[in-house]
Amino acid sequence: MGYWANFARNGTPNGRDLVHWPLYNQNEDYLGIDVQQKSAKGLKTNRVKFISETLPEKLKTLKEDDLKHSDM
């Protein structure tokens, strides 16, 4: 609750006795809010990899398999 109260009061979530909430930028810094808060990087890295690499590879394989089966 401290983060939200600080943000409403001061325009920044950071405050005394709280883990620093970094600005999100090209470094993809973020604050993980859980039982223990922690600063980290690359929150959606796995999702981006799935969409940009894994999914196109799978679709290509499916298309190739479909072409092989249609030739039979």
Distance bins in CASP14 RR format, pairs under 12 A and 6 or more apart:
PFRMAT RR
TARGET T0000
AUTHOR 0000-0000-0000
RMODE 2
METHOD distances of the structure
MODEL  1
1 7 0 0 0 0 0 1 0 0 0 0 0
1 8 0 0 0 0 0 1 0 0 0 0 0
1 9 0 0 0 0 0 1 0 0 0 0 0
1 13 0 0 0 0 0 1 0 0 0 0 0
1 18 0 0 0 0 0 1 0 0 0 0 0
1 33 0 0 0 0 0 1 0 0 0 0 0
2 8 0 0 0 0 1 0 0 0 0 0 0
2 9 0 0 0 0 1 0 0 0 0 0 0
2 10 0 0 0 0 0 1 0 0 0 0 0
2 12 0 0 0 0 0 1 0 0 0 0 0
2 13 1 0 0 1 0 0 0 0 0 0 0
2 14 0 0 0 0 1 0 0 0 0 0 0
2 15 1 0 0 1 0 0 0 0 0 0 0
2 16 0 0 0 0 0 1 0 0 0 0 0
2 17 0 0 0 0 1 0 0 0 0 0 0
2 18 1 0 0 1 0 0 0 0 0 0 0
2 19 0 0 0 0 0 1 0 0 0 0 0
2 21 0 0 0 0 0 1 0 0 0 0 0
2 33 0 0 0 0 0 1 0 0 0 0 0
2 37 0 0 0 0 0 1 0 0 0 0 0
3 9 0 0 0 0 0 1 0 0 0 0 0
3 10 0 0 0 0 0 1 0 0 0 0 0
3 11 0 0 0 0 0 1 0 0 0 0 0
3 12 0 0 0 0 1 0 0 0 0 0 0
3 13 1 1 0 0 0 0 0 0 0 0 0
3 14 1 0 0 1 0 0 0 0 0 0 0
3 15 0 0 0 0 1 0 0 0 0 0 0
3 17 0 0 0 0 0 1 0 0 0 0 0
3 18 1 0 0 1 0 0 0 0 0 0 0
3 19 0 0 0 0 1 0 0 0 0 0 0
3 20 0 0 0 0 0 1 0 0 0 0 0
3 21 1 0 0 1 0 0 0 0 0 0 0
3 31 1 0 0 1 0 0 0 0 0 0 0
3 32 0 0 0 0 0 1 0 0 0 0 0
3 33 1 0 0 1 0 0 0 0 0 0 0
3 37 0 0 0 0 1 0 0 0 0 0 0
4 10 0 0 0 0 0 1 0 0 0 0 0
4 11 0 0 0 0 0 1 0 0 0 0 0
4 12 0 0 0 0 0 1 0 0 0 0 0
4 13 1 0 0 1 0 0 0 0 0 0 0
4 15 0 0 0 0 0 1 0 0 0 0 0
4 18 0 0 0 0 0 1 0 0 0 0 0
4 21 0 0 0 0 0 1 0 0 0 0 0
4 33 0 0 0 0 0 1 0 0 0 0 0
5 11 0 0 0 0 0 1 0 0 0 0 0
5 12 0 0 0 0 0 1 0 0 0 0 0
5 13 0 0 0 0 1 0 0 0 0 0 0
5 14 0 0 0 0 0 1 0 0 0 0 0
5 15 0 0 0 0 1 0 0 0 0 0 0
5 18 0 0 0 0 0 1 0 0 0 0 0
6 12 1 0 0 1 0 0 0 0 0 0 0
6 13 1 0 1 0 0 0 0 0 0 0 0
6 14 1 0 0 1 0 0 0 0 0 0 0
6 15 1 0 1 0 0 0 0 0 0 0 0
6 16 0 0 0 0 1 0 0 0 0 0 0
6 17 0 0 0 0 0 1 0 0 0 0 0
6 18 1 0 0 1 0 0 0 0 0 0 0
6 20 0 0 0 0 0 1 0 0 0 0 0
6 21 0 0 0 0 1 0 0 0 0 0 0
7 13 1 0 1 0 0 0 0 0 0 0 0
7 14 0 0 0 0 1 0 0 0 0 0 0
7 15 0 0 0 0 1 0 0 0 0 0 0
7 18 0 0 0 0 0 1 0 0 0 0 0
7 21 0 0 0 0 1 0 0 0 0 0 0
7 31 0 0 0 0 0 1 0 0 0 0 0
9 15 0 0 0 0 1 0 0 0 0 0 0
10 16 0 0 0 0 0 1 0 0 0 0 0
11 21 0 0 0 0 0 1 0 0 0 0 0
12 18 0 0 0 0 0 1 0 0 0 0 0
12 20 0 0 0 0 0 1 0 0 0 0 0
12 21 1 0 0 1 0 0 0 0 0 0 0
12 22 0 0 0 0 0 1 0 0 0 0 0
12 23 0 0 0 0 1 0 0 0 0 0 0
13 19 0 0 0 0 0 1 0 0 0 0 0
13 20 0 0 0 0 1 0 0 0 0 0 0
13 21 1 0 1 0 0 0 0 0 0 0 0
13 22 0 0 0 0 0 1 0 0 0 0 0
13 23 0 0 0 0 0 1 0 0 0 0 0
13 24 0 0 0 0 0 1 0 0 0 0 0
13 30 0 0 0 0 0 1 0 0 0 0 0
13 31 1 0 0 1 0 0 0 0 0 0 0
13 32 0 0 0 0 0 1 0 0 0 0 0
13 33 0 0 0 0 1 0 0 0 0 0 0
13 37 0 0 0 0 0 1 0 0 0 0 0
14 20 1 0 1 0 0 0 0 0 0 0 0
14 21 1 0 1 0 0 0 0 0 0 0 0
14 22 0 0 0 0 1 0 0 0 0 0 0
14 23 0 0 0 0 0 1 0 0 0 0 0
14 31 0 0 0 0 1 0 0 0 0 0 0
14 37 0 0 0 0 0 1 0 0 0 0 0
14 39 0 0 0 0 0 1 0 0 0 0 0
15 21 0 0 0 0 1 0 0 0 0 0 0
15 37 0 0 0 0 0 1 0 0 0 0 0
17 37 0 0 0 0 0 1 0 0 0 0 0
18 31 0 0 0 0 1 0 0 0 0 0 0
18 33 0 0 0 0 0 1 0 0 0 0 0
18 37 1 0 0 1 0 0 0 0 0 0 0
18 38 0 0 0 0 0 1 0 0 0 0 0
18 39 0 0 0 0 0 1 0 0 0 0 0
19 30 0 0 0 0 0 1 0 0 0 0 0
19 31 1 0 0 1 0 0 0 0 0 0 0
19 32 0 0 0 0 1 0 0 0 0 0 0
19 33 0 0 0 0 1 0 0 0 0 0 0
19 34 0 0 0 0 0 1 0 0 0 0 0
19 36 0 0 0 0 1 0 0 0 0 0 0
19 37 1 0 1 0 0 0 0 0 0 0 0
19 38 1 0 0 1 0 0 0 0 0 0 0
19 39 1 0 0 1 0 0 0 0 0 0 0
19 40 0 0 0 0 0 1 0 0 0 0 0
20 29 0 0 0 0 1 0 0 0 0 0 0
20 30 0 0 0 0 0 1 0 0 0 0 0
20 31 1 0 0 1 0 0 0 0 0 0 0
20 32 0 0 0 0 0 1 0 0 0 0 0
20 37 0 0 0 0 1 0 0 0 0 0 0
20 38 0 0 0 0 0 1 0 0 0 0 0
20 39 1 0 0 1 0 0 0 0 0 0 0
20 40 0 0 0 0 0 1 0 0 0 0 0
21 29 0 0 0 0 1 0 0 0 0 0 0
21 30 0 0 0 0 1 0 0 0 0 0 0
21 31 1 0 1 0 0 0 0 0 0 0 0
21 32 0 0 0 0 1 0 0 0 0 0 0
21 33 0 0 0 0 1 0 0 0 0 0 0
21 37 0 0 0 0 1 0 0 0 0 0 0
21 38 0 0 0 0 0 1 0 0 0 0 0
21 39 1 0 0 1 0 0 0 0 0 0 0
21 40 0 0 0 0 0 1 0 0 0 0 0
22 28 0 0 0 0 1 0 0 0 0 0 0
22 29 1 1 0 0 0 0 0 0 0 0 0
22 30 1 0 0 1 0 0 0 0 0 0 0
22 31 1 0 0 1 0 0 0 0 0 0 0
22 32 0 0 0 0 0 1 0 0 0 0 0
22 37 0 0 0 0 0 1 0 0 0 0 0
22 38 0 0 0 0 0 1 0 0 0 0 0
22 39 1 0 1 0 0 0 0 0 0 0 0
22 40 0 0 0 0 1 0 0 0 0 0 0
22 41 0 0 0 0 1 0 0 0 0 0 0
22 42 0 0 0 0 0 1 0 0 0 0 0
22 43 0 0 0 0 0 1 0 0 0 0 0
23 29 1 0 0 1 0 0 0 0 0 0 0
23 30 0 0 0 0 1 0 0 0 0 0 0
23 31 0 0 0 0 0 1 0 0 0 0 0
23 39 0 0 0 0 0 1 0 0 0 0 0
24 30 1 0 1 0 0 0 0 0 0 0 0
24 31 0 0 0 0 1 0 0 0 0 0 0
24 32 0 0 0 0 0 1 0 0 0 0 0
24 39 0 0 0 0 0 1 0 0 0 0 0
24 40 0 0 0 0 0 1 0 0 0 0 0
24 41 0 0 0 0 0 1 0 0 0 0 0
24 42 0 0 0 0 1 0 0 0 0 0 0
24 43 0 0 0 0 1 0 0 0 0 0 0
24 44 0 0 0 0 0 1 0 0 0 0 0
25 41 0 0 0 0 0 1 0 0 0 0 0
25 42 0 0 0 0 0 1 0 0 0 0 0
26 41 0 0 0 0 0 1 0 0 0 0 0
26 42 0 0 0 0 0 1 0 0 0 0 0
27 39 0 0 0 0 0 1 0 0 0 0 0
27 40 0 0 0 0 0 1 0 0 0 0 0
27 41 1 0 0 1 0 0 0 0 0 0 0
27 42 0 0 0 0 1 0 0 0 0 0 0
27 43 0 0 0 0 0 1 0 0 0 0 0
27 45 0 0 0 0 0 1 0 0 0 0 0
28 39 0 0 0 0 0 1 0 0 0 0 0
28 40 0 0 0 0 1 0 0 0 0 0 0
28 41 1 0 1 0 0 0 0 0 0 0 0
28 42 1 1 0 0 0 0 0 0 0 0 0
28 43 1 0 0 1 0 0 0 0 0 0 0
28 44 1 0 0 1 0 0 0 0 0 0 0
28 45 1 0 0 1 0 0 0 0 0 0 0
28 47 0 0 0 0 0 1 0 0 0 0 0
28 48 0 0 0 0 1 0 0 0 0 0 0
29 38 0 0 0 0 0 1 0 0 0 0 0
29 39 1 0 0 1 0 0 0 0 0 0 0
29 40 1 0 0 1 0 0 0 0 0 0 0
29 41 1 0 1 0 0 0 0 0 0 0 0
29 42 0 0 0 0 1 0 0 0 0 0 0
29 43 0 0 0 0 1 0 0 0 0 0 0
30 37 0 0 0 0 0 1 0 0 0 0 0
30 38 0 0 0 0 1 0 0 0 0 0 0
30 39 1 0 0 1 0 0 0 0 0 0 0
30 40 1 0 0 1 0 0 0 0 0 0 0
30 41 1 0 0 1 0 0 0 0 0 0 0
30 42 1 0 0 1 0 0 0 0 0 0 0
30 43 1 0 1 0 0 0 0 0 0 0 0
30 44 0 0 0 0 1 0 0 0 0 0 0
30 45 0 0 0 0 0 1 0 0 0 0 0
31 37 1 0 0 1 0 0 0 0 0 0 0
31 38 1 0 0 1 0 0 0 0 0 0 0
31 39 1 0 1 0 0 0 0 0 0 0 0
31 40 1 0 0 1 0 0 0 0 0 0 0
31 41 0 0 0 0 0 1 0 0 0 0 0
31 43 0 0 0 0 1 0 0 0 0 0 0
32 38 1 0 1 0 0 0 0 0 0 0 0
32 39 1 0 0 1 0 0 0 0 0 0 0
32 40 1 0 0 1 0 0 0 0 0 0 0
32 41 0 0 0 0 0 1 0 0 0 0 0
32 42 0 0 0 0 0 1 0 0 0 0 0
32 43 1 0 0 1 0 0 0 0 0 0 0
33 39 0 0 0 0 0 1 0 0 0 0 0
33 40 0 0 0 0 0 1 0 0 0 0 0
33 43 0 0 0 0 0 1 0 0 0 0 0
34 40 0 0 0 0 0 1 0 0 0 0 0
42 48 0 0 0 0 1 0 0 0 0 0 0
42 49 0 0 0 0 0 1 0 0 0 0 0
44 50 0 0 0 0 1 0 0 0 0 0 0
44 51 0 0 0 0 1 0 0 0 0 0 0
44 52 0 0 0 0 0 1 0 0 0 0 0
45 51 0 0 0 0 0 1 0 0 0 0 0
45 52 0 0 0 0 0 1 0 0 0 0 0
45 53 0 0 0 0 0 1 0 0 0 0 0
46 52 0 0 0 0 0 1 0 0 0 0 0
46 53 0 0 0 0 0 1 0 0 0 0 0
46 54 0 0 0 0 1 0 0 0 0 0 0
47 53 0 0 0 0 0 1 0 0 0 0 0
47 54 0 0 0 0 0 1 0 0 0 0 0
47 55 0 0 0 0 0 1 0 0 0 0 0
48 54 0 0 0 0 0 1 0 0 0 0 0
48 55 0 0 0 0 0 1 0 0 0 0 0
49 55 0 0 0 0 1 0 0 0 0 0 0
49 56 0 0 0 0 0 1 0 0 0 0 0
49 57 0 0 0 0 0 1 0 0 0 0 0
50 56 0 0 0 0 1 0 0 0 0 0 0
50 57 0 0 0 0 0 1 0 0 0 0 0
50 58 0 0 0 0 1 0 0 0 0 0 0
51 57 0 0 0 0 0 1 0 0 0 0 0
51 58 0 0 0 0 0 1 0 0 0 0 0
51 59 0 0 0 0 0 1 0 0 0 0 0
53 59 0 0 0 0 0 1 0 0 0 0 0
53 60 0 0 0 0 0 1 0 0 0 0 0
54 60 0 0 0 0 0 1 0 0 0 0 0
54 61 0 0 0 0 0 1 0 0 0 0 0
55 61 0 0 0 0 0 1 0 0 0 0 0
55 62 0 0 0 0 0 1 0 0 0 0 0
56 62 0 0 0 0 0 1 0 0 0 0 0
56 63 0 0 0 0 0 1 0 0 0 0 0
57 63 0 0 0 0 0 1 0 0 0 0 0
57 64 0 0 0 0 0 1 0 0 0 0 0
58 64 0 0 0 0 0 1 0 0 0 0 0
58 65 0 0 0 0 0 1 0 0 0 0 0
59 65 0 0 0 0 0 1 0 0 0 0 0
59 66 0 0 0 0 0 1 0 0 0 0 0
60 66 0 0 0 0 0 1 0 0 0 0 0
60 67 0 0 0 0 0 1 0 0 0 0 0
61 67 0 0 0 0 0 1 0 0 0 0 0
61 68 0 0 0 0 0 1 0 0 0 0 0
62 68 0 0 0 0 0 1 0 0 0 0 0
62 69 0 0 0 0 0 1 0 0 0 0 0
63 69 0 0 0 0 0 1 0 0 0 0 0
63 70 0 0 0 0 0 1 0 0 0 0 0
64 70 0 0 0 0 0 1 0 0 0 0 0
64 71 0 0 0 0 0 1 0 0 0 0 0
65 71 0 0 0 0 0 1 0 0 0 0 0
65 72 0 0 0 0 0 1 0 0 0 0 0
66 72 0 0 0 0 0 1 0 0 0 0 0
END
